[in-house]
Amino acid sequence: MILYHGSFVAVNQPDLVHSRKNVDFGKGFYVTPIFEQAKKWCNRFKRRGKEGIVSRYIFDEESCKDLKVLKFEAYSEDWLDFILNCRSGQDGTDYDLIVGGVANDKVFNTVELYFDGFIDKAEAIKRLQYEKPNLQIAFRTIKALSYLKFEGSEKL
């Protein structure tokens, strides 16, 4: 499988040192199989006057059967609960790899409405979904990163 990472530099040796903690699936190195999505991730850097660079990797799913993987097949209450835990710094899980949908830019407002009891989980999930297909994969351990092979990068 080909995976992409959007940044302001080429990332030929992914690590966990540069990752943020309180994001959708917690601290990890985030990639997507959707090139257009990686390009969008670059836009936040380009808005700050930096380069936009998409790095490309090969990931052999069949060779990593020893990894502890959590996969969200759809937006669900479990998906929302997991994201809420991660974004609030309450994730205590030990998954190597997490796969699932991206919470969109309205996440903070939606989470606040949910926490304050103005909307229920079903409405929160509906509001958090992107209209376009998306997928993110978080490599959360050094062991998981060892299965990711850098193939090159492209400046946008």
Chimera marker file (.cmm) of the C-alpha trace (Angstrom):
<marker_set name="trace">
<marker id="1" x="0.000" y="0.000" z="0.000" r="1" g="1" b="0" radius="0.5"/>
<marker id="2" x="1.262" y="3.495" z="-0.828" r="1" g="1" b="0" radius="0.5"/>
<marker id="3" x="0.868" y="6.061" z="1.967" r="1" g="1" b="0" radius="0.5"/>
<marker id="4" x="1.458" y="9.815" z="2.042" r="1" g="1" b="0" radius="0.5"/>
<marker id="5" x="2.466" y="12.366" z="4.684" r="1" g="1" b="0" radius="0.5"/>
<marker id="6" x="1.999" y="16.117" z="4.227" r="1" g="1" b="0" radius="0.5"/>
<marker id="7" x="4.535" y="18.443" z="5.844" r="1" g="1" b="0" radius="0.5"/>
<marker id="8" x="6.901" y="21.354" z="5.160" r="1" g="1" b="0" radius="0.5"/>
<marker id="9" x="9.913" y="19.017" z="4.849" r="1" g="1" b="0" radius="0.5"/>
<marker id="10" x="10.568" y="15.632" z="3.298" r="1" g="1" b="0" radius="0.5"/>
<marker id="11" x="10.336" y="13.039" z="6.056" r="1" g="1" b="0" radius="0.5"/>
<marker id="12" x="12.599" y="10.182" z="4.983" r="1" g="1" b="0" radius="0.5"/>
<marker id="13" x="12.934" y="8.804" z="8.529" r="1" g="1" b="0" radius="0.5"/>
<marker id="14" x="9.579" y="9.079" z="10.320" r="1" g="1" b="0" radius="0.5"/>
<marker id="15" x="9.766" y="9.323" z="14.087" r="1" g="1" b="0" radius="0.5"/>
<marker id="16" x="7.546" y="9.987" z="17.079" r="1" g="1" b="0" radius="0.5"/>
<marker id="17" x="9.639" y="12.838" z="18.475" r="1" g="1" b="0" radius="0.5"/>
<marker id="18" x="8.018" y="15.476" z="16.263" r="1" g="1" b="0" radius="0.5"/>
<marker id="19" x="4.418" y="14.369" z="16.748" r="1" g="1" b="0" radius="0.5"/>
<marker id="20" x="1.792" y="16.174" z="18.773" r="1" g="1" b="0" radius="0.5"/>
<marker id="21" x="-0.042" y="14.412" z="21.607" r="1" g="1" b="0" radius="0.5"/>
<marker id="22" x="-3.640" y="15.629" z="21.615" r="1" g="1" b="0" radius="0.5"/>
<marker id="23" x="-4.751" y="14.854" z="18.058" r="1" g="1" b="0" radius="0.5"/>
<marker id="24" x="-7.344" y="12.408" z="16.685" r="1" g="1" b="0" radius="0.5"/>
<marker id="25" x="-5.523" y="9.141" z="17.444" r="1" g="1" b="0" radius="0.5"/>
<marker id="26" x="-2.953" y="10.455" z="19.898" r="1" g="1" b="0" radius="0.5"/>
<marker id="27" x="0.777" y="10.873" z="19.470" r="1" g="1" b="0" radius="0.5"/>
<marker id="28" x="2.000" y="9.241" z="16.287" r="1" g="1" b="0" radius="0.5"/>
<marker id="29" x="3.207" y="9.631" z="12.730" r="1" g="1" b="0" radius="0.5"/>
<marker id="30" x="0.145" y="10.247" z="10.532" r="1" g="1" b="0" radius="0.5"/>
<marker id="31" x="-0.216" y="9.143" z="6.927" r="1" g="1" b="0" radius="0.5"/>
<marker id="32" x="-3.036" y="8.597" z="4.456" r="1" g="1" b="0" radius="0.5"/>
<marker id="33" x="-3.491" y="6.477" z="1.324" r="1" g="1" b="0" radius="0.5"/>
<marker id="34" x="-5.191" y="9.502" z="-0.302" r="1" g="1" b="0" radius="0.5"/>
<marker id="35" x="-2.713" y="11.849" z="-2.027" r="1" g="1" b="0" radius="0.5"/>
<marker id="36" x="-5.195" y="14.752" z="-2.148" r="1" g="1" b="0" radius="0.5"/>
<marker id="37" x="-5.643" y="14.528" z="1.611" r="1" g="1" b="0" radius="0.5"/>
<marker id="38" x="-1.878" y="14.733" z="2.175" r="1" g="1" b="0" radius="0.5"/>
<marker id="39" x="-1.823" y="17.823" z="-0.062" r="1" g="1" b="0" radius="0.5"/>
<marker id="40" x="-4.489" y="19.394" z="2.166" r="1" g="1" b="0" radius="0.5"/>
<marker id="41" x="-2.348" y="18.659" z="5.219" r="1" g="1" b="0" radius="0.5"/>
<marker id="42" x="0.422" y="20.656" z="3.521" r="1" g="1" b="0" radius="0.5"/>
<marker id="43" x="-1.824" y="23.695" z="3.209" r="1" g="1" b="0" radius="0.5"/>
<marker id="44" x="-1.512" y="24.581" z="6.904" r="1" g="1" b="0" radius="0.5"/>
<marker id="45" x="2.257" y="24.947" z="6.400" r="1" g="1" b="0" radius="0.5"/>
<marker id="46" x="1.905" y="26.826" z="3.139" r="1" g="1" b="0" radius="0.5"/>
<marker id="47" x="-0.405" y="29.343" z="4.860" r="1" g="1" b="0" radius="0.5"/>
<marker id="48" x="2.490" y="30.054" z="7.238" r="1" g="1" b="0" radius="0.5"/>
<marker id="49" x="4.874" y="30.718" z="4.333" r="1" g="1" b="0" radius="0.5"/>
<marker id="50" x="6.589" y="27.325" z="4.451" r="1" g="1" b="0" radius="0.5"/>
<marker id="51" x="7.047" y="24.690" z="1.772" r="1" g="1" b="0" radius="0.5"/>
<marker id="52" x="4.444" y="22.022" z="1.098" r="1" g="1" b="0" radius="0.5"/>
<marker id="53" x="6.041" y="18.595" z="0.670" r="1" g="1" b="0" radius="0.5"/>
<marker id="54" x="4.311" y="15.231" z="0.382" r="1" g="1" b="0" radius="0.5"/>
<marker id="55" x="6.438" y="12.237" z="1.358" r="1" g="1" b="0" radius="0.5"/>
<marker id="56" x="5.558" y="8.807" z="-0.040" r="1" g="1" b="0" radius="0.5"/>
<marker id="57" x="5.950" y="5.443" z="1.708" r="1" g="1" b="0" radius="0.5"/>
<marker id="58" x="5.379" y="1.775" z="1.056" r="1" g="1" b="0" radius="0.5"/>
<marker id="59" x="3.592" y="-0.152" z="3.781" r="1" g="1" b="0" radius="0.5"/>
<marker id="60" x="3.200" y="-3.930" z="3.524" r="1" g="1" b="0" radius="0.5"/>
<marker id="61" x="0.131" y="-4.712" z="5.615" r="1" g="1" b="0" radius="0.5"/>
<marker id="62" x="0.676" y="-8.449" z="5.303" r="1" g="1" b="0" radius="0.5"/>
<marker id="63" x="4.106" y="-8.366" z="6.948" r="1" g="1" b="0" radius="0.5"/>
<marker id="64" x="3.023" y="-6.691" z="10.177" r="1" g="1" b="0" radius="0.5"/>
<marker id="65" x="0.722" y="-9.252" z="11.755" r="1" g="1" b="0" radius="0.5"/>
<marker id="66" x="2.512" y="-8.766" z="15.084" r="1" g="1" b="0" radius="0.5"/>
<marker id="67" x="1.268" y="-5.180" z="15.490" r="1" g="1" b="0" radius="0.5"/>
<marker id="68" x="-1.615" y="-4.279" z="17.786" r="1" g="1" b="0" radius="0.5"/>
<marker id="69" x="-4.042" y="-2.521" z="15.434" r="1" g="1" b="0" radius="0.5"/>
<marker id="70" x="-7.275" y="-0.627" z="16.036" r="1" g="1" b="0" radius="0.5"/>
<marker id="71" x="-9.357" y="-0.016" z="12.933" r="1" g="1" b="0" radius="0.5"/>
<marker id="72" x="-12.494" y="2.098" z="12.792" r="1" g="1" b="0" radius="0.5"/>
<marker id="73" x="-14.503" y="0.980" z="9.755" r="1" g="1" b="0" radius="0.5"/>
<marker id="74" x="-16.919" y="3.921" z="10.045" r="1" g="1" b="0" radius="0.5"/>
<marker id="75" x="-17.738" y="6.980" z="12.089" r="1" g="1" b="0" radius="0.5"/>
<marker id="76" x="-19.284" y="5.556" z="15.246" r="1" g="1" b="0" radius="0.5"/>
<marker id="77" x="-19.685" y="6.152" z="18.964" r="1" g="1" b="0" radius="0.5"/>
<marker id="78" x="-16.504" y="4.126" z="19.555" r="1" g="1" b="0" radius="0.5"/>
<marker id="79" x="-14.620" y="6.304" z="17.046" r="1" g="1" b="0" radius="0.5"/>
<marker id="80" x="-15.911" y="9.495" z="18.677" r="1" g="1" b="0" radius="0.5"/>
<marker id="81" x="-15.115" y="8.275" z="22.207" r="1" g="1" b="0" radius="0.5"/>
<marker id="82" x="-11.581" y="7.353" z="21.146" r="1" g="1" b="0" radius="0.5"/>
<marker id="83" x="-10.975" y="10.749" z="19.523" r="1" g="1" b="0" radius="0.5"/>
<marker id="84" x="-12.377" y="12.573" z="22.546" r="1" g="1" b="0" radius="0.5"/>
<marker id="85" x="-10.033" y="10.628" z="24.838" r="1" g="1" b="0" radius="0.5"/>
<marker id="86" x="-7.019" y="11.301" z="22.631" r="1" g="1" b="0" radius="0.5"/>
<marker id="87" x="-7.756" y="14.986" z="22.143" r="1" g="1" b="0" radius="0.5"/>
<marker id="88" x="-8.231" y="15.486" z="25.883" r="1" g="1" b="0" radius="0.5"/>
<marker id="89" x="-4.989" y="13.633" z="26.712" r="1" g="1" b="0" radius="0.5"/>
<marker id="90" x="-6.811" y="10.680" z="28.282" r="1" g="1" b="0" radius="0.5"/>
<marker id="91" x="-5.683" y="7.907" z="25.904" r="1" g="1" b="0" radius="0.5"/>
<marker id="92" x="-4.023" y="5.097" z="27.811" r="1" g="1" b="0" radius="0.5"/>
<marker id="93" x="-4.118" y="2.467" z="25.067" r="1" g="1" b="0" radius="0.5"/>
<marker id="94" x="-1.065" y="0.705" z="23.655" r="1" g="1" b="0" radius="0.5"/>
<marker id="95" x="-2.012" y="0.318" z="19.984" r="1" g="1" b="0" radius="0.5"/>
<marker id="96" x="0.854" y="0.281" z="17.505" r="1" g="1" b="0" radius="0.5"/>
<marker id="97" x="-1.327" y="1.399" z="14.608" r="1" g="1" b="0" radius="0.5"/>
<marker id="98" x="-4.731" y="3.089" z="14.392" r="1" g="1" b="0" radius="0.5"/>
<marker id="99" x="-6.768" y="3.435" z="11.197" r="1" g="1" b="0" radius="0.5"/>
<marker id="100" x="-9.911" y="5.495" z="10.755" r="1" g="1" b="0" radius="0.5"/>
<marker id="101" x="-11.660" y="8.627" z="9.584" r="1" g="1" b="0" radius="0.5"/>
<marker id="102" x="-10.469" y="12.157" z="10.187" r="1" g="1" b="0" radius="0.5"/>
<marker id="103" x="-12.399" y="14.484" z="12.490" r="1" g="1" b="0" radius="0.5"/>
<marker id="104" x="-12.887" y="17.653" z="10.476" r="1" g="1" b="0" radius="0.5"/>
<marker id="105" x="-12.052" y="21.260" z="11.344" r="1" g="1" b="0" radius="0.5"/>
<marker id="106" x="-15.323" y="21.779" z="13.209" r="1" g="1" b="0" radius="0.5"/>
<marker id="107" x="-14.238" y="19.245" z="15.834" r="1" g="1" b="0" radius="0.5"/>
<marker id="108" x="-13.609" y="21.728" z="18.647" r="1" g="1" b="0" radius="0.5"/>
<marker id="109" x="-17.022" y="23.381" z="18.353" r="1" g="1" b="0" radius="0.5"/>
<marker id="110" x="-18.744" y="20.027" z="18.011" r="1" g="1" b="0" radius="0.5"/>
<marker id="111" x="-16.935" y="18.522" z="20.992" r="1" g="1" b="0" radius="0.5"/>
<marker id="112" x="-17.832" y="21.546" z="23.094" r="1" g="1" b="0" radius="0.5"/>
<marker id="113" x="-21.509" y="21.248" z="22.111" r="1" g="1" b="0" radius="0.5"/>
<marker id="114" x="-21.434" y="17.540" z="22.956" r="1" g="1" b="0" radius="0.5"/>
<marker id="115" x="-19.683" y="18.031" z="26.320" r="1" g="1" b="0" radius="0.5"/>
<marker id="116" x="-22.157" y="20.797" z="27.227" r="1" g="1" b="0" radius="0.5"/>
<marker id="117" x="-25.102" y="18.499" z="26.428" r="1" g="1" b="0" radius="0.5"/>
<marker id="118" x="-26.483" y="20.549" z="23.525" r="1" g="1" b="0" radius="0.5"/>
<marker id="119" x="-26.133" y="17.686" z="21.021" r="1" g="1" b="0" radius="0.5"/>
<marker id="120" x="-26.065" y="13.902" z="21.378" r="1" g="1" b="0" radius="0.5"/>
<marker id="121" x="-23.402" y="11.489" z="20.100" r="1" g="1" b="0" radius="0.5"/>
<marker id="122" x="-25.256" y="10.732" z="16.882" r="1" g="1" b="0" radius="0.5"/>
<marker id="123" x="-25.396" y="14.433" z="15.993" r="1" g="1" b="0" radius="0.5"/>
<marker id="124" x="-21.749" y="14.910" z="16.998" r="1" g="1" b="0" radius="0.5"/>
<marker id="125" x="-20.660" y="12.043" z="14.728" r="1" g="1" b="0" radius="0.5"/>
<marker id="126" x="-22.691" y="13.452" z="11.846" r="1" g="1" b="0" radius="0.5"/>
<marker id="127" x="-21.079" y="16.890" z="12.259" r="1" g="1" b="0" radius="0.5"/>
<marker id="128" x="-17.551" y="15.477" z="12.493" r="1" g="1" b="0" radius="0.5"/>
<marker id="129" x="-17.637" y="13.552" z="9.240" r="1" g="1" b="0" radius="0.5"/>
<marker id="130" x="-15.953" y="14.907" z="6.149" r="1" g="1" b="0" radius="0.5"/>
<marker id="131" x="-18.093" y="15.069" z="3.045" r="1" g="1" b="0" radius="0.5"/>
<marker id="132" x="-15.272" y="13.634" z="0.947" r="1" g="1" b="0" radius="0.5"/>
<marker id="133" x="-13.669" y="10.218" z="1.511" r="1" g="1" b="0" radius="0.5"/>
<marker id="134" x="-10.732" y="10.375" z="3.904" r="1" g="1" b="0" radius="0.5"/>
<marker id="135" x="-8.598" y="8.050" z="5.951" r="1" g="1" b="0" radius="0.5"/>
<marker id="136" x="-5.771" y="8.527" z="8.407" r="1" g="1" b="0" radius="0.5"/>
<marker id="137" x="-3.334" y="5.982" z="9.770" r="1" g="1" b="0" radius="0.5"/>
<marker id="138" x="-1.408" y="6.744" z="12.938" r="1" g="1" b="0" radius="0.5"/>
<marker id="139" x="1.849" y="4.847" z="13.460" r="1" g="1" b="0" radius="0.5"/>
<marker id="140" x="2.175" y="5.150" z="17.238" r="1" g="1" b="0" radius="0.5"/>
<marker id="141" x="5.220" y="3.030" z="18.066" r="1" g="1" b="0" radius="0.5"/>
<marker id="142" x="8.785" y="2.607" z="16.821" r="1" g="1" b="0" radius="0.5"/>
<marker id="143" x="7.879" y="-0.995" z="16.054" r="1" g="1" b="0" radius="0.5"/>
<marker id="144" x="5.055" y="0.128" z="13.741" r="1" g="1" b="0" radius="0.5"/>
<marker id="145" x="7.275" y="2.728" z="12.053" r="1" g="1" b="0" radius="0.5"/>
<marker id="146" x="9.776" y="-0.001" z="11.186" r="1" g="1" b="0" radius="0.5"/>
<marker id="147" x="7.263" y="-1.299" z="8.607" r="1" g="1" b="0" radius="0.5"/>
<marker id="148" x="7.065" y="2.055" z="6.800" r="1" g="1" b="0" radius="0.5"/>
<marker id="149" x="9.570" y="2.437" z="3.937" r="1" g="1" b="0" radius="0.5"/>
<marker id="150" x="10.335" y="5.870" z="2.497" r="1" g="1" b="0" radius="0.5"/>
<marker id="151" x="10.018" y="6.013" z="-1.300" r="1" g="1" b="0" radius="0.5"/>
<marker id="152" x="10.491" y="9.715" z="-2.060" r="1" g="1" b="0" radius="0.5"/>
<marker id="153" x="8.899" y="13.141" z="-1.767" r="1" g="1" b="0" radius="0.5"/>
<marker id="154" x="7.272" y="15.786" z="-3.924" r="1" g="1" b="0" radius="0.5"/>
<marker id="155" x="7.365" y="19.550" z="-3.460" r="1" g="1" b="0" radius="0.5"/>
<marker id="156" x="3.985" y="21.172" z="-4.113" r="1" g="1" b="0" radius="0.5"/>
<link id1="1" id2="2" r="1" g="1" b="0" radius="0.2"/>
<link id1="2" id2="3" r="1" g="1" b="0" radius="0.2"/>
<link id1="3" id2="4" r="1" g="1" b="0" radius="0.2"/>
<link id1="4" id2="5" r="1" g="1" b="0" radius="0.2"/>
<link id1="5" id2="6" r="1" g="1" b="0" radius="0.2"/>
<link id1="6" id2="7" r="1" g="1" b="0" radius="0.2"/>
<link id1="7" id2="8" r="1" g="1" b="0" radius="0.2"/>
<link id1="8" id2="9" r="1" g="1" b="0" radius="0.2"/>
<link id1="9" id2="10" r="1" g="1" b="0" radius="0.2"/>
<link id1="10" id2="11" r="1" g="1" b="0" radius="0.2"/>
<link id1="11" id2="12" r="1" g="1" b="0" radius="0.2"/>
<link id1="12" id2="13" r="1" g="1" b="0" radius="0.2"/>
<link id1="13" id2="14" r="1" g="1" b="0" radius="0.2"/>
<link id1="14" id2="15" r="1" g="1" b="0" radius="0.2"/>
<link id1="15" id2="16" r="1" g="1" b="0" radius="0.2"/>
<link id1="16" id2="17" r="1" g="1" b="0" radius="0.2"/>
<link id1="17" id2="18" r="1" g="1" b="0" radius="0.2"/>
<link id1="18" id2="19" r="1" g="1" b="0" radius="0.2"/>
<link id1="19" id2="20" r="1" g="1" b="0" radius="0.2"/>
<link id1="20" id2="21" r="1" g="1" b="0" radius="0.2"/>
<link id1="21" id2="22" r="1" g="1" b="0" radius="0.2"/>
<link id1="22" id2="23" r="1" g="1" b="0" radius="0.2"/>
<link id1="23" id2="24" r="1" g="1" b="0" radius="0.2"/>
<link id1="24" id2="25" r="1" g="1" b="0" radius="0.2"/>
<link id1="25" id2="26" r="1" g="1" b="0" radius="0.2"/>
<link id1="26" id2="27" r="1" g="1" b="0" radius="0.2"/>
<link id1="27" id2="28" r="1" g="1" b="0" radius="0.2"/>
<link id1="28" id2="29" r="1" g="1" b="0" radius="0.2"/>
<link id1="29" id2="30" r="1" g="1" b="0" radius="0.2"/>
<link id1="30" id2="31" r="1" g="1" b="0" radius="0.2"/>
<link id1="31" id2="32" r="1" g="1" b="0" radius="0.2"/>
<link id1="32" id2="33" r="1" g="1" b="0" radius="0.2"/>
<link id1="33" id2="34" r="1" g="1" b="0" radius="0.2"/>
<link id1="34" id2="35" r="1" g="1" b="0" radius="0.2"/>
<link id1="35" id2="36" r="1" g="1" b="0" radius="0.2"/>
<link id1="36" id2="37" r="1" g="1" b="0" radius="0.2"/>
<link id1="37" id2="38" r="1" g="1" b="0" radius="0.2"/>
<link id1="38" id2="39" r="1" g="1" b="0" radius="0.2"/>
<link id1="39" id2="40" r="1" g="1" b="0" radius="0.2"/>
<link id1="40" id2="41" r="1" g="1" b="0" radius="0.2"/>
<link id1="41" id2="42" r="1" g="1" b="0" radius="0.2"/>
<link id1="42" id2="43" r="1" g="1" b="0" radius="0.2"/>
<link id1="43" id2="44" r="1" g="1" b="0" radius="0.2"/>
<link id1="44" id2="45" r="1" g="1" b="0" radius="0.2"/>
<link id1="45" id2="46" r="1" g="1" b="0" radius="0.2"/>
<link id1="46" id2="47" r="1" g="1" b="0" radius="0.2"/>
<link id1="47" id2="48" r="1" g="1" b="0" radius="0.2"/>
<link id1="48" id2="49" r="1" g="1" b="0" radius="0.2"/>
<link id1="49" id2="50" r="1" g="1" b="0" radius="0.2"/>
<link id1="50" id2="51" r="1" g="1" b="0" radius="0.2"/>
<link id1="51" id2="52" r="1" g="1" b="0" radius="0.2"/>
<link id1="52" id2="53" r="1" g="1" b="0" radius="0.2"/>
<link id1="53" id2="54" r="1" g="1" b="0" radius="0.2"/>
<link id1="54" id2="55" r="1" g="1" b="0" radius="0.2"/>
<link id1="55" id2="56" r="1" g="1" b="0" radius="0.2"/>
<link id1="56" id2="57" r="1" g="1" b="0" radius="0.2"/>
<link id1="57" id2="58" r="1" g="1" b="0" radius="0.2"/>
<link id1="58" id2="59" r="1" g="1" b="0" radius="0.2"/>
<link id1="59" id2="60" r="1" g="1" b="0" radius="0.2"/>
<link id1="60" id2="61" r="1" g="1" b="0" radius="0.2"/>
<link id1="61" id2="62" r="1" g="1" b="0" radius="0.2"/>
<link id1="62" id2="63" r="1" g="1" b="0" radius="0.2"/>
<link id1="63" id2="64" r="1" g="1" b="0" radius="0.2"/>
<link id1="64" id2="65" r="1" g="1" b="0" radius="0.2"/>
<link id1="65" id2="66" r="1" g="1" b="0" radius="0.2"/>
<link id1="66" id2="67" r="1" g="1" b="0" radius="0.2"/>
<link id1="67" id2="68" r="1" g="1" b="0" radius="0.2"/>
<link id1="68" id2="69" r="1" g="1" b="0" radius="0.2"/>
<link id1="69" id2="70" r="1" g="1" b="0" radius="0.2"/>
<link id1="70" id2="71" r="1" g="1" b="0" radius="0.2"/>
<link id1="71" id2="72" r="1" g="1" b="0" radius="0.2"/>
<link id1="72" id2="73" r="1" g="1" b="0" radius="0.2"/>
<link id1="73" id2="74" r="1" g="1" b="0" radius="0.2"/>
<link id1="74" id2="75" r="1" g="1" b="0" radius="0.2"/>
<link id1="75" id2="76" r="1" g="1" b="0" radius="0.2"/>
<link id1="76" id2="77" r="1" g="1" b="0" radius="0.2"/>
<link id1="77" id2="78" r="1" g="1" b="0" radius="0.2"/>
<link id1="78" id2="79" r="1" g="1" b="0" radius="0.2"/>
<link id1="79" id2="80" r="1" g="1" b="0" radius="0.2"/>
<link id1="80" id2="81" r="1" g="1" b="0" radius="0.2"/>
<link id1="81" id2="82" r="1" g="1" b="0" radius="0.2"/>
<link id1="82" id2="83" r="1" g="1" b="0" radius="0.2"/>
<link id1="83" id2="84" r="1" g="1" b="0" radius="0.2"/>
<link id1="84" id2="85" r="1" g="1" b="0" radius="0.2"/>
<link id1="85" id2="86" r="1" g="1" b="0" radius="0.2"/>
<link id1="86" id2="87" r="1" g="1" b="0" radius="0.2"/>
<link id1="87" id2="88" r="1" g="1" b="0" radius="0.2"/>
<link id1="88" id2="89" r="1" g="1" b="0" radius="0.2"/>
<link id1="89" id2="90" r="1" g="1" b="0" radius="0.2"/>
<link id1="90" id2="91" r="1" g="1" b="0" radius="0.2"/>
<link id1="91" id2="92" r="1" g="1" b="0" radius="0.2"/>
<link id1="92" id2="93" r="1" g="1" b="0" radius="0.2"/>
<link id1="93" id2="94" r="1" g="1" b="0" radius="0.2"/>
<link id1="94" id2="95" r="1" g="1" b="0" radius="0.2"/>
<link id1="95" id2="96" r="1" g="1" b="0" radius="0.2"/>
<link id1="96" id2="97" r="1" g="1" b="0" radius="0.2"/>
<link id1="97" id2="98" r="1" g="1" b="0" radius="0.2"/>
<link id1="98" id2="99" r="1" g="1" b="0" radius="0.2"/>
<link id1="99" id2="100" r="1" g="1" b="0" radius="0.2"/>
<link id1="100" id2="101" r="1" g="1" b="0" radius="0.2"/>
<link id1="101" id2="102" r="1" g="1" b="0" radius="0.2"/>
<link id1="102" id2="103" r="1" g="1" b="0" radius="0.2"/>
<link id1="103" id2="104" r="1" g="1" b="0" radius="0.2"/>
<link id1="104" id2="105" r="1" g="1" b="0" radius="0.2"/>
<link id1="105" id2="106" r="1" g="1" b="0" radius="0.2"/>
<link id1="106" id2="107" r="1" g="1" b="0" radius="0.2"/>
<link id1="107" id2="108" r="1" g="1" b="0" radius="0.2"/>
<link id1="108" id2="109" r="1" g="1" b="0" radius="0.2"/>
<link id1="109" id2="110" r="1" g="1" b="0" radius="0.2"/>
<link id1="110" id2="111" r="1" g="1" b="0" radius="0.2"/>
<link id1="111" id2="112" r="1" g="1" b="0" radius="0.2"/>
<link id1="112" id2="113" r="1" g="1" b="0" radius="0.2"/>
<link id1="113" id2="114" r="1" g="1" b="0" radius="0.2"/>
<link id1="114" id2="115" r="1" g="1" b="0" radius="0.2"/>
<link id1="115" id2="116" r="1" g="1" b="0" radius="0.2"/>
<link id1="116" id2="117" r="1" g="1" b="0" radius="0.2"/>
<link id1="117" id2="118" r="1" g="1" b="0" radius="0.2"/>
<link id1="118" id2="119" r="1" g="1" b="0" radius="0.2"/>
<link id1="119" id2="120" r="1" g="1" b="0" radius="0.2"/>
<link id1="120" id2="121" r="1" g="1" b="0" radius="0.2"/>
<link id1="121" id2="122" r="1" g="1" b="0" radius="0.2"/>
<link id1="122" id2="123" r="1" g="1" b="0" radius="0.2"/>
<link id1="123" id2="124" r="1" g="1" b="0" radius="0.2"/>
<link id1="124" id2="125" r="1" g="1" b="0" radius="0.2"/>
<link id1="125" id2="126" r="1" g="1" b="0" radius="0.2"/>
<link id1="126" id2="127" r="1" g="1" b="0" radius="0.2"/>
<link id1="127" id2="128" r="1" g="1" b="0" radius="0.2"/>
<link id1="128" id2="129" r="1" g="1" b="0" radius="0.2"/>
<link id1="129" id2="130" r="1" g="1" b="0" radius="0.2"/>
<link id1="130" id2="131" r="1" g="1" b="0" radius="0.2"/>
<link id1="131" id2="132" r="1" g="1" b="0" radius="0.2"/>
<link id1="132" id2="133" r="1" g="1" b="0" radius="0.2"/>
<link id1="133" id2="134" r="1" g="1" b="0" radius="0.2"/>
<link id1="134" id2="135" r="1" g="1" b="0" radius="0.2"/>
<link id1="135" id2="136" r="1" g="1" b="0" radius="0.2"/>
<link id1="136" id2="137" r="1" g="1" b="0" radius="0.2"/>
<link id1="137" id2="138" r="1" g="1" b="0" radius="0.2"/>
<link id1="138" id2="139" r="1" g="1" b="0" radius="0.2"/>
<link id1="139" id2="140" r="1" g="1" b="0" radius="0.2"/>
<link id1="140" id2="141" r="1" g="1" b="0" radius="0.2"/>
<link id1="141" id2="142" r="1" g="1" b="0" radius="0.2"/>
<link id1="142" id2="143" r="1" g="1" b="0" radius="0.2"/>
<link id1="143" id2="144" r="1" g="1" b="0" radius="0.2"/>
<link id1="144" id2="145" r="1" g="1" b="0" radius="0.2"/>
<link id1="145" id2="146" r="1" g="1" b="0" radius="0.2"/>
<link id1="146" id2="147" r="1" g="1" b="0" radius="0.2"/>
<link id1="147" id2="148" r="1" g="1" b="0" radius="0.2"/>
<link id1="148" id2="149" r="1" g="1" b="0" radius="0.2"/>
<link id1="149" id2="150" r="1" g="1" b="0" radius="0.2"/>
<link id1="150" id2="151" r="1" g="1" b="0" radius="0.2"/>
<link id1="151" id2="152" r="1" g="1" b="0" radius="0.2"/>
<link id1="152" id2="153" r="1" g="1" b="0" radius="0.2"/>
<link id1="153" id2="154" r="1" g="1" b="0" radius="0.2"/>
<link id1="154" id2="155" r="1" g="1" b="0" radius="0.2"/>
<link id1="155" id2="156" r="1" g="1" b="0" radius="0.2"/>
</marker_set>
